[in-house]
Amino acid sequence: MRALLLPALRLALSLGLLALVLLWLDPTALAQAFAAPHPGWLLLALGLSLPQIVLSAWRWRLTAHQLGVPLGLRHAVAEYYLATFLNQMLPGGVMGDAGRAWRHARSEAAAGQRAGAWHAVLIERASGQLALLLVALLTLAWSPALQAVPLRLLGLDGAAAAQAAGATFWLLLAAALLVGLAGWRWPTVIGRLGRAVQHALLAREVFARQLIASLLIVASYLAVYLCCMRMVGITTPVGEVMPLVPWVLLAMAIPLSIAGWGIREGAAALVWSLAGLNAAEGVAISVSYGLVVLLSSLPGALLLLARRR
C-alpha cells in the first residue's frame, strides 16, 4: 500500500501545483514567453550537461574512495547518467540515486563496505545541496530585489497573504505525510552518517576538493538555467535573474514531486513575482529547464536499454 500511495501522492502534488500555477498566471503572458525559441541556446545548455555529469561522477568517486569503497570514474559516469534519467522518470527525484547506491553496494568492489557505498551517495548529494544553499545565501547580499522581498511580503493584501499561507500549509502537510509514510528514522540515519561525513566531506585533505567541485557543479546549473532563459527569447539582464535561480533550484530539490515538476514552477512564479519580475517568464524558464534536464539525461535511457538486453 505504501509503495503505491507514495508515487500517487507525488504525482498528484506535481499535477496540482502545475494546475495552480496555470490558474495563477495569465495564459496569454505564458504563451508569449515561449514565442521566440532560439535552438542555439538549447545546444549550449545540452553541451554544458556533459561536464556537469562528469564532475558530479568525479565527486561521487572521491567520496566513495574516502570511505574505502573503490569506484572507477568511467563506471561512475555511466551510473550517474542512469541515475539522472531515473530521477526524471520516477517519483521523488531520488530513486535513481538510490539505485546507483544499491548497485554499488552489491558490487564486488564494495564487498564488506556496503554501508560505505550508501553513505557515499548520501554525502555526495548533500555536498551539492550545501553548496547550492551557500550560493543562495550569498545572493542575498548581491541582489537588491531579494533584499526587498520581506517588504513586499509585508505589503501583500489579505487575499494574497491567505493564498500564500494556504499554499505553505498544504506543502508542509504533504511533506509531513510523505515523511511519515516513508518511515524514515532520522536519529538512526544521522548517527550512522556522522562518522562517514567526517571522513568523506569534512576531513582536511578532502574538504577543499569537495567544495570546489560542488561550487563548479552549481555554476553549471546556473549556466544551464540562463541558457534556458535565452532559449525562450527572454532578454532580462543576467544580473537580475542570476540571484533568483539558486532559490528555485533549492525548491526543486524537495523530494515531494516527480523530478521537481510543479514545485520548481511554483517557486519560479513566486520568486520572480516577489523580485518584481514577470512571473510568467519565470515559469517559462523553469519549464524549459525541466525539459533540458530531461533531454540531457537521455544517455541514461540508452544505458538502461543496454542493460536490459
C-alpha positions as CSV (number, residue, x, y, z in Angstrom):
1,M,0.0,0.0,0.0
2,R,2.8,2.4,0.9
3,A,4.7,1.6,-2.3
4,L,1.6,2.6,-4.3
5,L,0.5,5.5,-2.2
6,L,3.8,7.5,-2.2
7,P,4.1,7.7,-6.1
8,A,0.4,8.6,-6.4
9,L,0.8,11.4,-3.8
10,R,3.8,12.8,-5.5
11,L,2.2,12.7,-9.0
12,A,-0.9,14.4,-7.6
13,L,1.2,17.1,-5.9
14,S,3.1,17.8,-9.2
15,L,-0.1,18.0,-11.2
16,G,-1.9,20.0,-8.6
17,L,1.0,22.6,-8.3
18,L,1.2,22.9,-12.1
19,A,-2.5,23.5,-12.2
20,L,-2.3,26.2,-9.5
21,V,0.5,27.9,-11.4
22,L,-1.6,27.9,-14.6
23,L,-4.6,29.3,-12.8
24,W,-2.5,32.0,-11.2
25,L,-0.8,33.2,-14.4
26,D,-2.3,34.8,-17.5
27,P,-2.2,32.1,-20.2
28,T,-1.5,34.7,-22.8
29,A,1.5,36.0,-21.0
30,L,2.8,32.4,-20.5
31,A,2.3,31.7,-24.2
32,Q,4.2,34.9,-25.2
33,A,7.1,33.8,-23.0
34,F,7.6,30.8,-25.3
35,A,7.1,32.8,-28.5
36,A,10.7,33.1,-29.7
37,P,12.8,30.0,-29.0
38,H,16.5,30.0,-30.0
39,P,17.8,26.5,-30.7
40,G,21.4,27.5,-30.4
41,W,21.0,28.1,-26.7
42,L,19.4,24.7,-26.4
43,L,22.5,23.1,-27.9
44,L,24.7,25.1,-25.5
45,A,22.6,24.0,-22.5
46,L,22.9,20.4,-23.5
47,G,26.6,20.7,-24.1
48,L,27.1,22.1,-20.5
49,S,25.4,19.0,-19.1
50,L,28.3,16.8,-20.1
51,P,31.0,18.3,-17.9
52,Q,28.3,18.7,-15.2
53,I,27.7,14.9,-15.2
54,V,31.4,14.1,-15.3
55,L,32.3,16.4,-12.5
56,S,29.4,15.0,-10.4
57,A,30.6,11.5,-11.0
58,W,34.1,12.5,-10.0
59,R,32.7,14.0,-6.7
60,W,30.9,10.7,-6.1
61,R,34.1,8.7,-6.8
62,L,36.1,11.0,-4.5
63,T,33.5,10.5,-1.7
64,A,33.5,6.7,-2.1
65,H,37.3,6.5,-2.1
66,Q,37.4,8.4,1.2
67,L,35.1,5.8,2.7
68,G,37.2,2.9,1.4
69,V,34.9,1.9,-1.4
70,P,36.6,1.7,-4.9
71,L,34.8,3.2,-7.8
72,G,36.1,3.8,-11.3
73,L,35.4,7.1,-13.0
74,R,34.1,5.6,-16.2
75,H,31.7,3.4,-14.3
76,A,30.7,6.4,-12.1
77,V,29.8,8.5,-15.1
78,A,27.7,5.7,-16.6
79,E,25.9,5.2,-13.3
80,Y,25.4,8.9,-12.9
81,Y,23.7,9.2,-16.3
82,L,21.5,6.3,-15.5
83,A,20.6,7.7,-12.1
84,T,19.8,11.1,-13.6
85,F,17.4,9.6,-16.1
86,L,15.6,7.5,-13.5
87,N,15.4,10.6,-11.2
88,Q,13.4,12.2,-14.1
89,M,11.1,9.3,-14.6
90,L,10.4,8.0,-11.0
91,P,8.6,9.8,-8.2
92,G,10.6,11.7,-5.6
93,G,13.6,12.6,-7.8
94,V,16.0,10.5,-5.7
95,M,15.1,6.9,-6.8
96,G,17.9,6.9,-9.4
97,D,20.4,7.8,-6.8
98,A,19.1,5.1,-4.5
99,G,19.5,2.7,-7.4
100,R,23.2,3.6,-8.0
101,A,23.9,3.3,-4.3
102,W,22.2,-0.1,-4.3
103,R,24.1,-1.4,-7.3
104,H,27.4,-0.1,-6.0
105,A,26.8,-1.7,-2.6
106,R,26.1,-5.1,-4.3
107,S,29.2,-4.9,-6.5
108,E,32.4,-6.9,-5.8
109,A,34.4,-3.7,-5.2
110,A,32.1,-2.8,-2.2
111,A,32.4,-6.2,-0.6
112,G,32.4,-5.6,3.2
113,Q,31.7,-1.9,2.6
114,R,28.1,-1.8,1.7
115,A,27.2,0.8,4.2
116,G,30.0,3.0,2.8
117,A,28.6,2.7,-0.7
118,W,25.2,4.0,0.6
119,H,26.9,6.7,2.6
120,A,28.9,7.9,-0.4
121,V,25.8,8.7,-2.4
122,L,24.1,10.4,0.5
123,I,27.1,12.5,1.3
124,E,27.7,13.3,-2.4
125,R,24.2,14.6,-2.8
126,A,24.4,16.5,0.5
127,S,27.6,18.2,-0.6
128,G,25.9,19.5,-3.7
129,Q,22.9,20.8,-1.8
130,L,25.0,22.5,0.8
131,A,27.0,24.3,-1.9
132,L,23.7,25.4,-3.6
133,L,22.4,26.7,-0.2
134,L,25.7,28.6,0.3
135,V,25.3,30.2,-3.2
136,A,21.7,31.1,-2.5
137,L,22.6,32.8,0.8
138,L,25.4,34.8,-0.9
139,T,22.9,36.1,-3.5
140,L,21.1,37.9,-0.7
141,A,24.0,40.3,-0.4
142,W,24.1,40.7,-4.2
143,S,20.5,41.3,-5.2
144,P,18.5,44.4,-4.1
145,A,15.4,42.6,-5.5
146,L,15.9,39.8,-3.0
147,Q,16.6,42.2,-0.1
148,A,13.3,43.9,-0.9
149,V,11.3,40.6,-0.7
150,P,10.4,40.9,3.1
151,L,9.0,44.4,2.4
152,R,6.9,43.0,-0.5
153,L,5.6,40.2,1.7
154,L,4.5,42.6,4.4
155,G,2.8,44.6,1.7
156,L,0.6,41.7,0.5
157,D,-3.1,42.3,0.6
158,G,-5.3,40.0,2.7
159,A,-6.3,37.7,-0.2
160,A,-2.7,37.2,-1.4
161,A,-1.4,36.6,2.2
162,A,-4.2,34.0,2.7
163,Q,-3.2,32.2,-0.6
164,A,0.5,32.2,0.4
165,A,-0.3,30.9,3.9
166,G,-2.6,28.2,2.4
167,A,-0.1,27.0,-0.1
168,T,2.6,26.8,2.6
169,F,0.2,24.8,4.9
170,W,-0.6,22.2,2.2
171,L,3.0,21.9,1.2
172,L,4.1,21.3,4.8
173,L,1.2,18.8,5.3
174,A,2.3,16.9,2.2
175,A,5.9,16.8,3.4
176,A,4.9,15.5,6.8
177,L,2.6,12.8,5.3
178,L,5.3,11.7,2.8
179,V,7.9,11.6,5.5
180,G,5.7,9.5,7.8
181,L,4.8,7.1,5.0
182,A,8.4,6.6,4.1
183,G,9.1,5.6,7.6
184,W,12.4,7.5,7.9
185,R,14.2,7.1,11.2
186,W,16.1,10.3,11.3
187,P,18.1,9.8,14.6
188,T,19.4,6.4,13.3
189,V,20.3,7.8,9.9
190,I,22.1,10.8,11.3
191,G,24.0,8.7,13.8
192,R,25.4,6.4,11.2
193,L,26.2,9.2,8.8
194,G,28.2,11.3,11.3
195,R,31.5,9.4,11.1
196,A,31.2,9.0,7.3
197,V,30.7,12.7,6.9
198,Q,33.8,13.4,9.0
199,H,35.9,11.2,6.7
200,A,34.4,12.0,3.3
201,L,33.3,15.6,3.5
202,L,34.8,17.5,6.4
203,A,38.3,16.0,6.6
204,R,41.1,18.5,5.9
205,E,42.5,16.6,2.9
206,V,39.2,16.4,1.1
207,F,37.1,19.4,2.1
208,A,38.6,21.9,-0.4
209,R,38.1,19.4,-3.3
210,Q,34.5,18.7,-2.3
211,L,33.7,22.4,-2.0
212,I,35.3,23.4,-5.3
213,A,33.7,20.5,-7.2
214,S,30.3,21.3,-5.7
215,L,30.6,25.0,-6.5
216,L,31.6,24.3,-10.1
217,I,28.6,22.0,-10.4
218,V,26.3,24.7,-9.0
219,A,27.8,27.1,-11.5
220,S,26.9,24.7,-14.3
221,Y,23.3,24.6,-13.1
222,L,23.1,28.4,-13.2
223,A,24.6,28.5,-16.6
224,V,22.1,25.9,-18.0
225,Y,19.3,27.9,-16.4
226,L,20.5,31.1,-18.0
227,C,20.8,29.3,-21.4
228,C,17.1,28.3,-21.0
229,M,16.2,31.9,-20.4
230,R,17.8,33.0,-23.6
231,M,16.5,29.9,-25.4
232,V,12.9,31.0,-24.9
233,G,13.8,34.6,-26.0
234,I,13.6,36.3,-22.6
235,T,16.1,39.2,-22.5
236,T,16.0,40.1,-18.8
237,P,19.5,41.2,-17.7
238,V,21.6,38.3,-16.3
239,G,22.4,40.3,-13.2
240,E,18.7,40.5,-12.3
241,V,18.0,36.8,-12.9
242,M,21.1,35.1,-11.5
243,P,20.4,35.7,-7.8
244,L,16.9,34.2,-8.2
245,V,17.9,30.9,-9.8
246,P,19.5,29.2,-6.7
247,W,16.3,29.6,-4.7
248,V,14.3,27.9,-7.5
249,L,16.8,25.1,-7.6
250,L,16.6,24.7,-3.9
251,A,12.9,24.3,-4.1
252,M,13.3,21.8,-6.9
253,A,15.4,19.6,-4.5
254,I,12.4,18.9,-2.2
255,P,11.6,15.2,-2.9
256,L,7.8,15.7,-2.9
257,S,7.0,15.6,-6.7
258,I,8.2,13.9,-9.9
259,A,11.6,15.4,-11.0
260,G,10.7,18.7,-9.3
261,W,7.8,19.4,-11.6
262,G,5.2,21.7,-10.1
263,I,7.4,22.7,-7.1
264,R,10.0,24.2,-9.4
265,E,7.4,26.1,-11.5
266,G,5.6,27.3,-8.4
267,A,8.8,28.5,-6.8
268,A,9.8,30.3,-10.0
269,A,6.5,32.1,-10.2
270,L,6.7,33.1,-6.6
271,V,10.4,34.2,-6.7
272,W,10.0,36.1,-10.0
273,S,6.9,37.9,-8.7
274,L,8.5,38.8,-5.3
275,A,11.5,40.2,-7.2
276,G,9.3,42.4,-9.3
277,L,9.7,40.5,-12.5
278,N,7.2,38.8,-14.8
279,A,6.1,35.6,-13.1
280,A,5.1,34.1,-16.5
281,E,8.6,34.4,-17.7
282,G,9.9,32.7,-14.6
283,V,7.6,29.8,-15.2
284,A,8.6,29.6,-18.9
285,I,12.3,29.4,-18.0
286,S,11.5,26.8,-15.3
287,V,9.6,24.6,-17.8
288,S,12.4,24.9,-20.3
289,Y,14.9,24.0,-17.7
290,G,13.0,20.8,-16.8
291,L,12.8,19.8,-20.5
292,V,16.5,20.4,-20.9
293,V,17.4,18.3,-17.9
294,L,15.2,15.5,-19.3
295,L,16.9,15.7,-22.7
296,S,20.4,15.7,-21.2
297,S,19.6,12.6,-19.2
298,L,18.6,10.5,-22.3
299,P,22.1,8.8,-22.4
300,G,20.9,7.1,-19.2
301,A,17.9,5.7,-21.1
302,L,20.3,4.1,-23.6
303,L,22.3,2.6,-20.8
304,L,19.1,1.2,-19.3
305,L,18.1,-0.4,-22.5
306,A,21.6,-1.9,-23.0
307,R,21.5,-3.4,-19.5
308,R,18.0,-4.8,-20.0
309,R,19.3,-6.6,-23.1
